[in-house]
Amino acid sequence: MTRHITTPAGLDAESAEWPRALAGAGPRREEALARLHGLLVRIARGEVARRGPRLQLTGPELDDLAYQAAADALVAITSKLGQFRGESRFTTWAYKFVMFEVSAKIGRHFWRHPGVRLDAESWERLPDRFGFDPAQEAEWRDLLGALRRAVDQELTARQRRVFVAIVLNNVPLDTLVIELGSSRNAIYQTLFDARRKLRAALAANGYIGDEISRRS
């Protein structure tokens, strides 16, 4: 069934054509759906390939996740054509849908198959992750000890959980969004507040310069 779509004024020809074709019927709509799906698959594949190594996703599993994200994004886009306001190109607007679906699916995948508990504390990983010089082991072990005390003493329970998951355990942000029933912006803010508290505590105890704490 053909839907009536009012396209915003001032659109480029391609951006104006996409909603009309997708809201139409017959071969024109089928061709537009196929083209859009192909575009969404390419975007999803690129994004999951970028994130895949960190999440240990490879081969068919990675490809399946990309196709699922593209399919769900296509459904969302076609159901919300009336919300396209022309503030960007249509393909840019569609891009946001597939990126959201990729993030959601990666988050759920990691949540179902975690390599580490979200609240496990892997302090021993930090020296290798941050490239600490083995010749200065005594110094950085003292710093890590102070950081660990600050995490225990200065952070709220939520700040501590977010900091431990992201900084210590390298848990994907999108997994925490699902696990905590939160949003990306809220998790970012929690992590920012946690880091600010920790820098202030380390500066107060002489482990880092006070000017670093003030800048953060």
FENGI-V781536 format. One line per field, one symbol per residue. burial: b if it has 24 or more other ideal C-beta (glycine too) atoms within 12 Angstrom, else e. A space follows every 10 residues. Layout:
burial->???
This chain:
burial->eeeebebeee beeebebbbb bbbeeeeebe ebbeebbebb bebbbebbee bbeebebeee ebeebbbbbb bbbbebbbee beebeeeebb bebbbbbbbb bbbbbbbbbb beebeeebee ebbeebeeee eeeeeeeeee eebbebbbeb beebbeeebb bbbbbbbbbb bbbbbbbbbb eeebeebeeb beebbbbbbe bbeeeebeee eeeeee
